[in-house]
Amino acid sequence: MLRYALRSFPVIAALALLGAPALRAQGAAPAADDRPTVAVMHFNNGAIGKEHEELDPLRAGIADILTSELSANPGIRVIERDQLDKLVAEQKLGTSGSVDAATAARVGKLLGVHHMIFGSYVTDRKGRMRLDARAVDVETGRIEHVESVQAKTDDFSDMITSLAAKLNSGLKLPPMPARTASARPVPKPPFQVVMLYSRAIAEENGGRPQEAKKLYRAALEKFPDYAPARKALDRIDAPKRGT
């Protein structure tokens, strides 16, 4: 945590000097957020054969779900998918090509984050999937940590949860909050729902919000408690409510 605070110290000190009169007049300003910041890029599709096309929506889906899992840690700040996708589009980096360490570091610097996560996924004929994740130290541009998890696609949600925990530990981020013994287990969506959700993200990223809404609703019909799909629907409908 100290190194994240030290990076921000010169800027904070300068702002404090410039704003001293205003602070005396209006009271103390909110403290700067010195938590380590993380963002997750789209994963690379390493599936082969017909599964390459079928599973391609997971490029964005894995990134989105992994972002949500990491966001459960209040000790870190995680960049939302919308913000990252907007920046990628503005910089014309594209979301269909392969992501490498250099691209991740470049995006990370523009976002002002400490760690950029990217990776890939592959499958085999036995219905197993392996996720390989890499974390880039944005300051140095070097890969600082690597993790892999694998399981049956039926256990996809648990696999993402495991990957998030391993990355959190491997990057030496503040620990995840511990679950209490009395905590009620959170149901995990089946892989079919994950695919519907991932396809919806792909449609939304492609500028087809109505098609995305149909897929988000289809995901909710099969798994009504799937909060990410509900949140996505609310986001799409928000501009209409504001008019």
C-alpha positions as CSV (number, residue, x, y, z in Angstrom):
1,M,0.0,0.0,0.0
2,L,2.9,2.4,0.8
3,R,4.2,2.3,-2.8
4,Y,0.8,3.3,-4.2
5,A,0.6,6.3,-1.8
6,L,4.2,7.4,-2.6
7,R,3.5,7.5,-6.3
8,S,0.7,10.0,-5.6
9,F,2.5,12.1,-3.0
10,P,4.1,14.8,-5.2
11,V,0.8,15.6,-6.9
12,I,-1.1,15.6,-3.7
13,A,1.5,17.9,-2.0
14,A,1.3,20.4,-4.9
15,L,-2.5,20.4,-4.9
16,A,-2.4,20.9,-1.1
17,L,-0.2,24.0,-1.4
18,L,-2.3,25.5,-4.2
19,G,-5.5,24.8,-2.5
20,A,-4.5,25.8,1.1
21,P,-6.5,29.1,1.1
22,A,-9.6,27.4,-0.2
23,L,-9.3,24.6,2.3
24,R,-9.0,27.0,5.2
25,A,-12.2,28.8,4.0
26,Q,-14.2,25.7,3.2
27,G,-12.8,23.0,5.5
28,A,-10.8,19.9,4.7
29,A,-11.2,18.3,1.3
30,P,-11.9,14.6,1.0
31,A,-8.8,12.4,1.3
32,A,-7.2,11.1,-1.9
33,D,-8.0,7.5,-2.8
34,D,-4.6,5.8,-2.5
35,R,-5.9,2.3,-2.9
36,P,-4.2,0.1,-5.6
37,T,-6.1,0.3,-8.8
38,V,-6.8,-2.6,-11.1
39,A,-8.4,-3.0,-14.6
40,V,-9.1,-6.1,-16.6
41,M,-8.7,-6.2,-20.4
42,H,-10.6,-8.5,-22.8
43,F,-9.2,-12.1,-22.8
44,N,-7.7,-13.7,-25.9
45,N,-9.7,-16.5,-27.5
46,G,-7.5,-19.6,-27.7
47,A,-10.3,-22.1,-28.5
48,I,-9.9,-24.0,-31.7
49,G,-12.3,-25.4,-34.3
50,K,-16.0,-24.5,-34.1
51,E,-15.6,-23.6,-30.4
52,H,-13.5,-20.6,-31.4
53,E,-16.5,-18.8,-32.8
54,E,-19.0,-20.2,-30.3
55,L,-16.9,-19.1,-27.3
56,D,-15.7,-15.8,-28.7
57,P,-18.2,-13.7,-26.7
58,L,-16.3,-14.9,-23.6
59,R,-13.5,-12.5,-24.5
60,A,-15.5,-9.7,-23.0
61,G,-17.6,-11.9,-20.7
62,I,-14.6,-13.2,-18.7
63,A,-13.2,-9.7,-18.3
64,D,-16.5,-8.4,-17.0
65,I,-17.1,-11.2,-14.6
66,L,-13.5,-11.2,-13.3
67,T,-13.9,-7.4,-12.8
68,S,-17.0,-8.0,-10.7
69,E,-15.2,-10.6,-8.6
70,L,-12.2,-8.4,-7.9
71,S,-14.6,-5.5,-7.0
72,A,-15.7,-7.5,-4.0
73,N,-12.5,-6.3,-2.3
74,P,-13.0,-2.9,-0.8
75,G,-9.3,-2.5,-0.3
76,I,-8.7,-1.9,-4.1
77,R,-10.3,0.2,-6.8
78,V,-11.4,-1.6,-9.9
79,I,-12.1,0.2,-13.2
80,E,-15.6,-0.5,-14.5
81,R,-16.0,-2.2,-17.9
82,D,-17.8,0.7,-19.4
83,Q,-15.0,3.1,-18.6
84,L,-12.3,0.8,-20.0
85,D,-14.3,0.0,-23.2
86,K,-14.9,3.6,-23.8
87,L,-11.2,4.4,-23.6
88,V,-10.3,1.5,-25.8
89,A,-12.8,2.7,-28.4
90,E,-11.5,6.3,-28.2
91,Q,-7.9,5.3,-28.6
92,K,-9.0,3.0,-31.6
93,L,-7.2,0.1,-29.9
94,G,-10.0,-2.3,-30.9
95,T,-11.4,-5.2,-28.9
96,S,-11.3,-7.9,-31.5
97,G,-7.5,-8.3,-31.7
98,S,-5.1,-10.0,-29.3
99,V,-4.1,-8.1,-26.2
100,D,-0.5,-8.2,-25.2
101,A,1.6,-6.7,-22.3
102,A,2.5,-3.6,-24.3
103,T,-1.2,-2.8,-25.1
104,A,-2.2,-3.5,-21.5
105,A,0.4,-1.2,-20.2
106,R,-0.5,1.6,-22.6
107,V,-4.2,1.4,-21.6
108,G,-3.2,1.2,-18.0
109,K,-1.3,4.5,-18.2
110,L,-4.2,6.2,-19.8
111,L,-6.5,5.0,-17.1
112,G,-4.0,5.8,-14.3
113,V,-4.1,2.3,-12.8
114,H,-1.4,0.3,-11.1
115,H,-2.1,-3.2,-12.4
116,M,-3.6,-4.3,-15.8
117,I,-4.8,-7.9,-16.1
118,F,-5.2,-9.7,-19.4
119,G,-5.1,-13.3,-20.5
120,S,-6.5,-16.1,-22.6
121,Y,-8.7,-19.2,-22.5
122,V,-8.6,-22.5,-24.2
123,T,-10.8,-25.6,-24.1
124,D,-10.4,-29.3,-24.8
125,R,-12.7,-32.1,-26.1
126,K,-13.6,-33.2,-22.6
127,G,-15.4,-29.9,-21.8
128,R,-12.6,-28.5,-19.7
129,M,-11.5,-24.9,-19.9
130,R,-8.2,-23.3,-18.8
131,L,-7.9,-19.6,-18.0
132,D,-4.4,-18.1,-18.1
133,A,-4.1,-14.6,-16.6
134,R,-1.2,-12.1,-16.6
135,A,-0.8,-8.9,-14.6
136,V,1.3,-6.1,-15.9
137,D,2.9,-3.5,-13.6
138,V,1.8,-0.3,-15.5
139,E,4.7,1.7,-14.1
140,T,7.4,-0.7,-15.6
141,G,5.4,-2.3,-18.4
142,R,6.6,-5.8,-17.2
143,I,4.5,-8.8,-16.4
144,E,4.5,-9.1,-12.6
145,H,2.4,-12.1,-12.0
146,V,0.9,-15.1,-13.8
147,E,-2.0,-17.4,-12.8
148,S,-3.8,-20.3,-14.3
149,V,-7.0,-22.1,-13.3
150,Q,-8.9,-24.9,-15.1
151,A,-12.1,-26.8,-14.6
152,K,-15.2,-28.1,-16.4
153,T,-17.2,-25.4,-18.1
154,D,-20.0,-26.4,-15.7
155,D,-17.8,-25.0,-13.0
156,F,-17.0,-21.8,-14.9
157,S,-18.3,-19.4,-12.2
158,D,-16.3,-21.1,-9.4
159,M,-13.2,-21.0,-11.7
160,I,-13.5,-17.2,-12.1
161,T,-13.9,-16.8,-8.3
162,S,-10.8,-18.9,-7.8
163,L,-8.8,-16.8,-10.4
164,A,-9.8,-13.6,-8.7
165,A,-8.6,-14.8,-5.3
166,K,-5.3,-16.1,-6.7
167,L,-4.7,-12.8,-8.5
168,N,-5.5,-10.8,-5.4
169,S,-3.1,-12.9,-3.4
170,G,-0.3,-13.0,-6.0
171,L,-0.4,-9.3,-6.6
172,K,-0.1,-8.8,-2.8
173,L,-3.3,-6.7,-2.8
174,P,-5.2,-6.0,0.4
175,P,-6.9,-9.3,1.5
176,M,-10.4,-10.1,0.3
177,P,-13.0,-9.9,3.1
178,A,-13.5,-13.2,4.9
179,R,-16.8,-14.9,4.6
180,T,-18.5,-15.6,7.9
181,A,-19.6,-19.1,8.8
182,S,-23.2,-18.0,8.8
183,A,-23.0,-16.3,5.4
184,R,-25.5,-17.7,3.0
185,P,-23.8,-19.2,-0.1
186,V,-24.4,-17.1,-3.2
187,P,-25.8,-19.2,-6.1
188,K,-23.6,-19.3,-9.2
189,P,-25.0,-18.9,-12.7
190,P,-24.7,-22.0,-15.0
191,F,-22.4,-21.7,-18.0
192,Q,-25.4,-21.3,-20.3
193,V,-26.3,-18.1,-18.5
194,V,-22.7,-16.9,-18.6
195,M,-22.7,-17.4,-22.4
196,L,-26.0,-15.5,-22.8
197,Y,-24.6,-12.6,-20.7
198,S,-21.3,-12.6,-22.7
199,R,-23.2,-12.6,-26.0
200,A,-25.2,-9.6,-24.7
201,I,-22.0,-7.7,-23.9
202,A,-20.8,-8.4,-27.4
203,E,-24.0,-7.0,-28.9
204,E,-23.8,-4.0,-26.6
205,N,-20.2,-3.3,-27.6
206,G,-21.2,-3.6,-31.2
207,G,-23.7,-0.8,-30.9
208,R,-26.8,-3.1,-30.9
209,P,-28.5,-2.3,-27.5
210,Q,-31.9,-3.8,-28.4
211,E,-30.3,-7.2,-29.2
212,A,-28.2,-6.9,-26.1
213,K,-31.4,-6.3,-24.0
214,K,-33.0,-9.5,-25.4
215,L,-30.0,-11.5,-24.4
216,Y,-29.7,-9.9,-20.9
217,R,-33.4,-10.7,-20.4
218,A,-32.9,-14.3,-21.6
219,A,-30.1,-14.7,-19.0
220,L,-32.4,-13.4,-16.3
221,E,-35.2,-15.8,-17.4
222,K,-32.9,-18.7,-16.7
223,F,-31.3,-17.2,-13.6
224,P,-33.4,-14.4,-12.1
225,D,-30.9,-13.5,-9.4
226,Y,-28.1,-12.7,-11.9
227,A,-27.3,-9.1,-10.7
228,P,-24.9,-8.2,-13.6
229,A,-27.6,-8.8,-16.2
230,R,-30.1,-6.7,-14.2
231,K,-27.5,-3.9,-13.8
232,A,-26.8,-4.0,-17.5
233,L,-30.5,-3.7,-18.4
234,D,-30.9,-0.7,-16.0
235,R,-27.8,0.9,-17.6
236,I,-29.2,0.6,-21.2
237,D,-32.6,1.9,-20.1
238,A,-31.2,4.8,-18.0
239,P,-31.0,7.3,-20.9
240,K,-34.7,6.7,-21.7
241,R,-35.7,7.4,-18.1
242,G,-33.7,10.7,-18.2
243,T,-35.6,12.1,-21.2
